[in-house]
């Protein structure tokens, strides 16, 4: 799960078999990740005795990479970096962060994808955001040759009439193997503040 930093894996493994205990052991950000949405997934895994794998980079590791992009240790990927820069600017309401900060944020994103990929083995389901699940920009890039199915969960937009309409500007046909359309979540628009 992206929602748990890999530094807490030992604590998660040692936690009592309950969703609440695992969330506590893994330092789950209950407000930021909206715990009520993830709790059923963790409960399901506990009930079926499936391991919870903490897949994410820690905040401390990400901060080091943001300050010094070379700390990621990843080979340069200029085309991918340009795409991720656009994604990051879009997620910041269209405002590009300063170039040095943006370069670090891009490398931290790539490092997160690489870390999540390194935590996967065998038959595994990765619970992560669409950006990390994308075949063309996310975790699958770091799993060459692996048998992967990537599913993007997309909120229904009443202005879009067909699945192809969702590709305009957001995704390409190569981004996911499947799109799963969901109801629109009720939340404030962070760009309207």
C-alpha positions in Angstrom: 0.0 0.0 0.0 1.3 3.4 -1.0 -0.4 4.7 2.2 2.3 3.1 4.4 5.9 4.1 4.4 8.3 1.1 4.0 10.2 2.2 7.1 7.3 0.9 9.2 7.1 -2.6 7.7 8.6 -4.3 10.8 6.1 -2.6 13.1 3.2 -3.5 10.8 4.3 -7.1 10.7 4.5 -7.2 14.6 1.1 -5.5 15.1 -1.9 -7.4 16.3 -4.2 -8.6 13.5 -6.6 -5.7 13.4 -7.0 -2.9 11.0 -6.7 -0.3 13.7 -3.5 -1.8 15.2 -2.0 -2.0 11.7 -2.9 1.6 11.0 -1.3 2.7 14.3 1.8 0.6 13.7 2.2 1.9 10.2 1.7 5.6 11.2 -1.2 5.8 8.8 -2.1 9.4 8.1 -5.8 9.0 9.0 -6.9 12.4 7.9 -4.7 12.9 4.9 -5.5 9.5 3.5 -9.1 9.4 4.7 -8.9 6.3 6.8 -12.6 5.3 6.5 -12.0 4.6 2.8 -9.0 2.4 3.4 -10.1 0.6 6.6 -12.2 -2.0 4.7 -9.2 -2.9 2.5 -7.0 -3.4 5.6 -9.8 -5.4 7.3 -10.2 -7.6 4.3 -6.5 -8.3 4.2 -6.5 -9.1 7.9 -9.5 -11.4 7.6 -7.8 -13.3 4.7 -4.4 -13.3 6.4 -2.9 -11.4 3.6 0.3 -9.4 4.4 0.1 -5.6 4.4 3.2 -4.4 2.5 4.3 -0.9 3.3 5.4 0.3 -0.1 6.1 4.0 0.0 9.2 6.1 0.4 9.4 7.8 3.8 8.9 11.5 4.0 12.4 11.9 5.2 13.8 10.0 2.2 11.6 12.1 -0.1 12.8 15.3 1.4 16.4 14.3 0.8 15.6 13.7 -2.9 13.7 17.0 -3.2 16.7 18.8 -1.9 19.2 16.8 -4.0 17.6 15.1 -7.0 20.7 13.1 -7.7 20.1 11.3 -4.4 17.4 9.2 -6.1 20.1 7.2 -7.8 17.8 6.8 -10.8 19.1 7.2 -14.4 18.0 10.4 -16.2 14.7 10.2 -18.0 14.1 13.6 -19.6 10.9 12.7 -21.5 9.4 11.2 -18.3 10.6 14.1 -16.2 8.8 16.5 -18.6 5.5 14.6 -18.2 5.8 14.4 -14.5 6.6 18.2 -14.3 3.3 18.8 -16.1 1.5 16.5 -13.6 3.0 18.2 -10.6 2.1 21.7 -12.0 -1.4 20.5 -12.6 -1.7 19.2 -9.1 -0.5 22.6 -7.8 -3.5 24.3 -9.5 -1.5 25.0 -12.6 1.4 26.8 -10.9 4.8 25.4 -11.5 7.0 25.3 -8.4 10.5 26.9 -8.8 12.7 24.9 -11.2 15.0 23.4 -8.6 12.1 22.4 -6.3 10.2 21.0 -9.3 13.2 18.9 -10.4 13.4 17.5 -6.8 9.7 16.8 -6.7 9.9 14.9 -10.0 12.8 12.7 -8.8 11.0 12.1 -5.5 7.9 10.9 -7.5 10.2 8.6 -9.6 11.8 7.3 -6.4 8.4 6.6 -4.9 7.5 4.6 -8.0 10.8 2.7 -7.9 10.4 1.9 -4.2 6.8 0.7 -4.7 8.0 -1.5 -7.5 10.8 -3.0 -5.4 8.3 -4.0 -2.7 6.1 -6.0 -5.1 6.6 -9.7 -5.6 4.5 -12.6 -6.8 0.8 -12.1 -7.0 0.3 -8.7 -5.4 -2.2 -5.9 -5.5 -0.8 -2.4 -5.1 -3.2 0.1 -3.6 -2.0 3.4 -5.0 -3.1 6.6 -6.7 -3.7 6.8 -10.4 -0.4 8.6 -11.0 1.6 5.7 -9.5 -0.5 3.1 -11.3 0.0 4.5 -14.8 1.8 2.2 -17.2 3.4 5.2 -19.0 4.6 7.1 -15.9 4.4 5.1 -12.7 5.3 1.9 -10.9 5.0 -0.4 -14.0 7.9 1.4 -15.6 10.1 -0.1 -12.9 8.8 -3.7 -13.4 9.9 -4.4 -17.0 8.6 -7.8 -18.2 6.3 -8.3 -15.3 2.8 -9.5 -15.8 0.9 -6.4 -14.7 -2.7 -5.2 -15.0 -3.1 -1.5 -14.3 -6.6 -0.1 -13.4 -7.3 3.6 -13.2 -10.2 4.6 -11.0 -11.7 7.7 -12.6 -14.5 9.9 -11.2 -17.5 10.4 -13.5 -17.6 13.8 -15.1 -21.1 14.8 -16.3 -19.5 16.9 -19.1 -17.9 13.8 -20.6 -20.1 11.6 -22.7 -17.8 8.6 -23.6 -14.7 6.9 -22.1 -12.6 8.4 -24.9 -13.5 11.9 -23.6 -11.5 11.1 -20.4 -8.3 10.7 -22.4 -8.2 14.3 -23.6 -5.4 16.0 -21.6 -5.4 13.5 -18.7 -4.4 10.1 -19.9 -3.5 8.2 -23.0 -4.8 4.9 -24.2 -1.5 3.4 -22.9 -1.9 4.8 -19.3 -4.0 1.9 -18.0 -5.3 -1.5 -19.1 -8.7 -0.7 -17.7 -10.6 2.4 -16.5 -13.1 1.8 -13.7 -15.6 4.7 -13.5 -16.7 5.7 -10.0 -19.1 8.3 -8.5 -17.7 11.7 -7.9 -16.4 12.2 -4.4 -17.7 15.1 -2.4 -14.8 17.4 -1.6 -13.8 21.0 -1.8 -11.8 22.1 -4.9 -8.3 22.9 -3.5 -7.8 25.4 -6.3 -10.8 27.5 -5.3 -9.4 28.7 -2.0 
